[in-house]
Amino acid sequence: MVRIIEYNKIHNDKINSLVNEIAAEFVEPISSSSKKTSTDEYWLAFDKDTLVGTVGVNSLSNNSAVLVKMFVKIDYRGEEKGISSILLQMALEWAMRQGVRNVFLGTMSQFKAAQKFYEKHGFERIEVNQLPSDFIKNPIDDIYYRKSLPQIE
């Protein structure tokens, strides 16, 4: 049974190991040392003591936010596991409770499955010039998305 918890710095080594494991799947780098982002909210998915996924959200101006640090261990990806969807839903629900109207994200061309995942979940591909002015761009991202959120009454 997978459990989702809020980030605690005691998990930093496990987070670094997860990111390094995922990085090994790709030829191109998946992160940039120049992009150090904190998060307003950051969740971790554990299967027993194994970290299997992460997701974070940063608030931006104008009722916007950015999805960051979305990583899921290869054996836990896909609809049958549902970890990616659970993490994304947690982030979007948190954003809606904060009054966020638009969630943005950046990703890389090599993340083909991630692009399909985001599009399946209602994200629309946008041009870089459509990002909010306070969106901190990762220098290795080359694809951007936006999702408009329904407002909570």
C-alpha positions as CSV (number, residue, x, y, z in Angstrom):
1,M,0.0,0.0,0.0
2,V,1.4,3.3,-1.0
3,R,1.2,6.2,1.4
4,I,1.6,9.9,0.7
5,I,3.3,12.1,3.2
6,E,4.5,15.7,3.3
7,Y,8.1,16.4,2.7
8,N,10.6,16.4,5.5
9,K,14.3,17.1,5.0
10,I,15.1,13.7,6.6
11,H,14.1,12.2,3.2
12,N,16.6,14.2,1.1
13,D,18.9,11.2,0.6
14,K,16.0,9.1,-0.7
15,I,14.9,11.9,-3.0
16,N,18.3,12.3,-4.4
17,S,18.6,8.5,-5.0
18,L,15.2,8.5,-6.7
19,V,16.1,11.4,-9.0
20,N,19.5,9.7,-9.8
21,E,17.8,6.4,-10.6
22,I,15.3,8.1,-13.0
23,A,18.2,10.1,-14.6
24,A,19.9,6.9,-15.4
25,E,17.0,6.0,-17.7
26,F,17.8,8.9,-20.1
27,V,20.7,10.0,-22.3
28,E,20.1,13.7,-21.7
29,P,20.2,15.3,-18.2
30,I,16.9,15.5,-16.4
31,S,17.8,18.3,-14.0
32,S,19.9,21.4,-13.9
33,S,22.2,22.3,-11.0
34,S,21.3,26.0,-11.7
35,K,17.6,25.3,-10.8
36,K,17.3,25.2,-7.1
37,T,13.6,25.5,-6.2
38,S,11.9,25.4,-2.9
39,T,8.3,24.4,-2.8
40,D,5.2,25.7,-1.1
41,E,4.0,22.1,-0.8
42,Y,5.9,18.9,-1.5
43,W,4.6,15.4,-1.2
44,L,6.4,12.0,-1.2
45,A,4.9,8.7,-2.1
46,F,6.3,5.7,-0.2
47,D,5.7,2.0,-0.7
48,K,6.7,0.7,2.7
49,D,10.2,2.3,3.2
50,T,10.8,2.9,-0.5
51,L,10.3,6.3,-2.0
52,V,8.4,5.8,-5.3
53,G,7.4,9.3,-6.2
54,T,7.4,13.1,-5.5
55,V,5.5,16.2,-6.5
56,G,5.7,19.8,-5.5
57,V,3.8,23.0,-6.1
58,N,5.1,26.6,-6.0
59,S,2.7,29.6,-5.9
60,L,3.1,32.3,-8.5
61,S,1.4,35.7,-8.8
62,N,-2.0,36.2,-10.4
63,N,-3.6,33.1,-8.9
64,S,-1.1,30.8,-10.7
65,A,1.2,28.0,-9.6
66,V,3.9,25.8,-11.1
67,L,4.1,22.0,-10.7
68,V,7.6,21.0,-9.8
69,K,9.7,17.9,-8.9
70,M,7.3,15.4,-10.3
71,F,9.2,12.1,-10.3
72,V,7.9,8.5,-10.2
73,K,10.0,5.4,-10.0
74,I,9.8,3.4,-13.2
75,D,8.1,0.3,-11.6
76,Y,5.4,2.6,-10.2
77,R,4.4,4.4,-13.4
78,G,1.3,3.7,-15.5
79,E,-2.4,3.6,-15.0
80,E,-2.4,0.3,-13.2
81,K,-0.3,1.7,-10.3
82,G,-1.8,5.1,-10.4
83,I,0.9,6.8,-8.4
84,S,1.4,9.6,-10.9
85,S,-2.3,10.4,-11.0
86,I,-2.6,10.4,-7.2
87,L,0.4,12.7,-6.8
88,L,-0.9,15.1,-9.5
89,Q,-4.4,15.1,-8.0
90,M,-3.0,16.0,-4.6
91,A,-1.1,18.9,-6.1
92,L,-4.1,20.2,-8.1
93,E,-6.4,19.9,-5.2
94,W,-4.0,21.9,-3.0
95,A,-3.7,24.5,-5.7
96,M,-7.5,24.8,-6.0
97,R,-7.8,25.3,-2.3
98,Q,-5.3,28.1,-2.6
99,G,-7.5,29.8,-5.3
100,V,-5.1,29.0,-8.1
101,R,-6.7,29.3,-11.5
102,N,-3.8,28.1,-13.7
103,V,-1.1,25.6,-13.1
104,F,2.0,25.7,-15.3
105,L,4.9,23.2,-15.8
106,G,8.0,22.8,-17.8
107,T,9.3,19.5,-19.1
108,M,11.8,18.1,-21.6
109,S,11.3,16.6,-25.1
110,Q,12.8,13.3,-23.9
111,F,9.9,12.8,-21.4
112,K,7.4,11.5,-24.0
113,A,5.4,9.5,-21.5
114,A,5.2,12.5,-19.2
115,Q,3.9,14.7,-22.0
116,K,1.1,12.1,-22.8
117,F,0.3,11.9,-19.1
118,Y,0.0,15.7,-18.7
119,E,-2.1,16.0,-21.8
120,K,-4.4,13.1,-20.7
121,H,-4.9,15.1,-17.4
122,G,-6.0,18.3,-19.2
123,F,-2.8,20.2,-19.5
124,E,-2.5,22.2,-22.8
125,R,0.9,22.7,-24.4
126,I,1.8,26.4,-24.6
127,E,4.6,28.5,-25.9
128,V,7.4,29.8,-23.6
129,N,6.1,33.4,-24.1
130,Q,2.8,32.3,-22.5
131,L,4.4,31.5,-19.2
132,P,3.8,33.9,-16.3
133,S,6.6,36.4,-15.8
134,D,7.5,34.9,-12.4
135,F,7.8,31.4,-13.7
136,I,11.4,30.2,-13.0
137,K,12.5,28.4,-16.2
138,N,14.7,25.3,-15.9
139,P,17.3,25.9,-18.6
140,I,16.9,22.3,-19.9
141,D,13.1,22.5,-20.2
142,D,11.9,23.0,-23.7
143,I,8.1,22.1,-23.5
144,Y,5.6,24.0,-21.4
145,Y,2.0,23.3,-20.3
146,R,-0.9,25.0,-18.6
147,K,-4.0,23.7,-16.9
148,S,-6.9,25.9,-16.0
149,L,-8.5,24.8,-12.7
150,P,-12.1,24.9,-11.7
151,Q,-12.8,27.3,-8.8
152,I,-14.0,25.9,-5.5
153,E,-17.3,27.5,-4.4
